[in-house]
Amino acid sequence: MSLRTWVGYLLLLTPAFAGSYRFGAVWDGERVLKGVCIHTRGERIESMGPCGADAVDLSRYTAIPGLIDVHTHMTLLLKNPVSAAGRGAAVVFLAQENARRTLETGVTSVRDLNASNYADVAMRDLIASGAMKGPRMFVSGGGLFRRPGDAAVSGEELAKTVAERARAGVDWIKMFGSTGSGQDVTGVQTFSFEQMKAAVEAAHRNGKRIAIHS
């Protein structure tokens, strides 16, 4: 199993070589184990078993499987100090703190649902290349969005937008099927069932899954 998706932040910070780590306890997803070490090679866990004399002492800590958060907004910033013209370009740099803090909580994988200008794609690739610290990211780019009262969107237009997202390299498609986020909790439907169906079918044709906000 992958170290990046199994143990938490402490092991992710250790050098990529063979080693053994003694924790106070290990939660393996089903039970608490004591008196065992996690033995690794590179970025992979090889086994759990008795501790040797050379085990790194992390007995102050409990090791847990890496957590997965399936709905995040890593590029959402409460404050952006950059002047308006440059804010979009600054988002990925400023969002590094969100990525780092997410990893420090023990979340090692996230599904990020909605980001402007494919900032989430950039973060995903920077993290994967080792240029930024953060969880493994599965991203959607910008969500398909329509305000109540706006002109209707055809299934063909939705399919075209989905295909554009897929070509841009997203992992998922996000669609806002209703209002209801931030200060707006009205929950008004924004796409019809047929429009949602068209988006779902287009996503599947492009080899993607889709998440619909409702």
Helices and strands as residue ranges (DSSP letters): G 3-5, H 9-12, E 19-27, E 32-33, E 37-41, E 44-49, E 56-63, E 67-72, G 84-86, H 87-94, H 96-104, E 107-112, G 116-118, H 119-129, E 136-139, H 155-168, E 172-176, H 193-205, E 209-213
